[in-house]
Amino acid sequence: MSFESVMPPYNASDPTASFLNSSCLDFLLIELVPMAYRVTKQLDIAPVEGAGTPGDAASSSVSHSQAAGGGGGGGPAGGAPASTASGAVAAAGSGRKMDEDEERDAVFYRLETLGYRVGQGLVERDRPRFNDTLDVIKFVCKDLWSLVFRKQIDNLKTNHRGVYVLTDNSFKPFSRMSTETGGQAVVRAQPFLWFPCGIVRGALAALGINATVQAETNELPAAIFQIKTLPSNT
């Protein structure tokens, strides 16, 4: 996949052209959250109904977490993925249903990990390395954001000490959602930021930058992403 501008001609008459309906992509990004909740609930119910195989469920959760782990923190709680995996194993092993907080953490882990894999895939492996971290962040703000959300980040701020704040004044998934008046709309919108957090973290990892990514919204449809780069282990 290339981030360069598509050269004409590139239209419906071109037999080699591939197209994606932009509305379908927007709705897919929205539907990921309820789907993640459904999958989490189904996986939570299965060990309870199985009653005799908590060990198998725990082993499955461990295998999944080991296969999906990608290093670095993701969204609302920087180190949440690892702790979430442990919590899921504990819940499965005890044969009890997860409480509301455990379910929320499990959904976060699922969405952030999925986004991480997508972010890694969107960045070409043979793309030249950037010489400066700020150049990588600008690449995320312009090229990557345009590819996924068809617009650039509206504002980028940095303290020049490894912290970058990206502001999208009209975040695409939020602009497609109908919301009720009141503060609960902002709370309910939070899970829809976890998958994009994973995309950003995965893209940065593929470009050689280990970082944590957190996101929040104070007023819909705006979204604010905070990137904190981590020192290299090498």
N, C-alpha and C positions, 0 to 999 in steps of 0.2 A: 504494500500500500504506500502510495506516495503523497506527500503533503504539498507538492508543487501544484501550481495552477494547471488545470486541464487545458490542453491546447485544442483549438477547434480544428476540424469539425468534430463535435461530440454530441450527436443528437439521436433521435429515435431511429433514423435510417441507417445508423452505423451498426452493422451486425455484431461487432465486437464490444459494443457498449453495454455496461451493466449499470442498472439504476436501482435506487432504494427510495421508497416513498418516505418523505421526511415526516409526515404525520404519523406513519406507522412506527418510525423510530422514536418519536416523542412519546407515543402511547406505550411503547414497549418499556421505555425508561420508567414510566409511571407505574406500569403493571408489575415491575420487578419486586416492588415492596410488598404488596399483598400476596404475591406468589411466594416470597420468602417466608412470610408469616404462615401461610398454609403448609408449606413443606416442613417448617419447624414444628408446627403442631402435630402433623402426621407422624413425624419421626419421634415426637415425644409420647404420643399415644401408643405406638407400636410396642415398646418395651413393657409398658404397663399391662397391655392386653396379653403379651407373650408370657408374662409371669414366671417363666422358667429359664429365660435366657438373658438375664441382665448382663452377664459377662460378655456375651456375643455383641450386645449393643454397645457396651463400653469399648470393646476392641475395635468395632467399626468406627466409633467416634474418634478414637486415637489415630487410626489409620488415616481417616479423612483429614484430621488436623495436621498430621505430619506431611501429607501429600500437598495440602493447600497452603502451608505456611510459607511466608515470603520475606520475613524479616521486617523490622520496623513497625511502628504503631500506625494506626489508620485514622479513625474518625473521632467521635466524641471523647473517647478515652484512649490516649496514646497507646498503652500496652494492652488494650482490651482483647485482641484476638487470642493471645496465649491463655489469659485467665478465663476467657469464655469457653475455650476448648476444655479446660480442666473442669469448669462448672458443668458443662454438658455431660462429660464422662461421669461425674459424681451423681448427677441426677439420674442418668441411665442406669448406673450401677445400683442405686438404691431402690429402683423400681417405682419412684414417685414422679409426679408431674412437676414440670418446672413452674416456678412462680413467675409473676409478671416481669420482674427485673431480669431473671435468668432467660426468659423468652426473648426479651428485648436485646440482651447481649448476644444471644445465639443468632438472632436475625441480623444484627450488626456485623457479626463475624462472617456470616454467609455472604451478605451483600458486599462488604468491603473486600473480602477475598476474591469474589467474582470480579469486582471492578479492577482489582490489582492485576489479575490475569489479562483482562481486556486491555488495560493500559500498557502492559508489557508487549502485547501483540500489536498494538497500534504504532509502536516505535520500531522502525526498521533496524535490524541488527547491523547492517552494513552502512548505516548513516554515520558520517564523520562526527567524532566527538567534539563537543563544545569546549572551548578553553576556559570559560568563566561560568560560574554557577548562575549569575544573573542572566546570561545569554540563554541558559537552559530554561529558566523561569519565563523569560520572554517568549521562548518557543512554545511553552505550555499555554501562555496567555493568548497567543495569536494563532499558531498553526493547529495545535491540538484542540483547543477550544472551538475553533472554526470547524474542524473536522467532525466533532461530536455534537456540538450545539449550534453550529451554523452562525456563530457570531464570536467576536473577540471579547476578552475580559475588558470591562469598562474602566477599571482603575487598578493600578499596581503600586503598592507601597512597600518599602523595606527599611529596616534599621541598619542595613549593611553589616549585620552581625549574625546572619543566617536565618532571619525571620522575614517572611514575605507574606503580605496580605493581598489577596486577589478579590476584587469586588465585581460581581455580575449584577447589574441593576435590574435585569429582566431575565432571570434564570429560566431557561426553556421549559423544563418540567413543571415549574410553578406557574408559568404563564398559561399552561394548558389545563390547569386544575381549577375546578370550581370550589370555592371555600366559603365557609360561614363567617359572619361577622363576629369578632371576639378574639380573645387571646389564645383560645384552644387551637385555632388554625395554625399558628406558628409552631406550637408544640407538635401537632400532627404532621407538620411538614418536615420535621427533623429527619425521620428515617429516609426520606427521599434524597438526602445529601450523602448518605453512606456509600452508595455505589460510585458516584462521581469522585468522592474522596479516594476510593480504591484505584480508580482510573489514574488520577494524578500521581498517587504514590507509586503505582506500577510503572508509569511512564518515566518518572524520575529515576526509579531503580534501574530501568533498562538503559538509561543515559548515564549511569554511574553515580547517582546521588541517592544516598540513604536519608530518608526524611520521614517525619510524622506529618499527617495532614488532618486538620480539623475543620469543621464547617458549621456555620450557624446561620439562622435567618432571624432578623428582628422585625422585618416588615416585608410581607410578600408583595411582589414576586422576587425581591432581591435576595442574594445569597453571598455570604462572605466566607472565603476559604483562607485558612492560615497554614502556611508551610513552614516547618522548622527543620532545617537541615541538621543532620547528625554527623559527628566526626567519623571519619573512616576508620575501620578496624585494622587496616593495613598501615 
